[in-house]
Amino acid sequence: MSLVERLLFGSNHRPVRRATALVLASGLACTMIVLAGAVGVVLVCLAAVLLAALRLVDTLFTRAPQL
């Protein structure tokens, strides 16, 4: 038993409780990683859309007739 397990569960721990806690912790960590990736993908897509809109506006205004 590692030091972390002793600190978390004490010396009198049940293996089922330990396994349940480890599965929940690893599931939570995986969920956070997936959510961070999803947020990153959304931000990249938003940046691409904003860049395309900026290029379109720049193209429209540079080709406008000079008054």
N, C-alpha and C positions, 0 to 999 in steps of 0.2 A: 504494500500500500504506500502510495507516495505521500509526501508532506501535504500537498494540496488536498488530497482526499482525507487525510487525518484532520486537517483544519476545517474542512467543509462538513464532514460526516461524523467526526469523532472516532473513538476507538470501537464503540459498540454500534456499528452500522449494519444495515441489512443490504445484502448484495442487490436485491431488487430495487430498493430505493436509490442506491448509487447508480445502477444502470439506467433507471428512469431519469434521474437528474442529468446524467451525461448525454442521454439521447435528446432530452429537451434542450440542453445547452447547445449541442451541435446543430439541432434543427433551427434554433434561434439564430445561430451564427450563419448558417447557410441562407436563411431567409434574409438576413441583413445584407449579405453579399449580393444576393439576387436583386434586392430592392435598390441597392447602390448601382448595380449595373443597369437596371431599368431606368433609373433617374439619369444616368450618364447618357444612355441612348436617346432619351427624350430631349435632353439638353443639346446634344449634337444635332438632332433633327431640327430643333428650334433655331439653332444657330445657322444651319443651312438654309432654312426658309427665310430668316431675316437677311442673310447675305444675298439671296436671290432677289428679295424685294428691294434691297438697297441698290443692287445692280440694275434692276428694271427701272427704278425711279431715276437713277443717274443717267441711264440711257435715254429715257424719255425727256428729261430736262436738258440734256446736252444737244439733242437733235431738234429741240423746239426752235421755231423761227425767232431770230433776234428782233426785238422791238426797238 
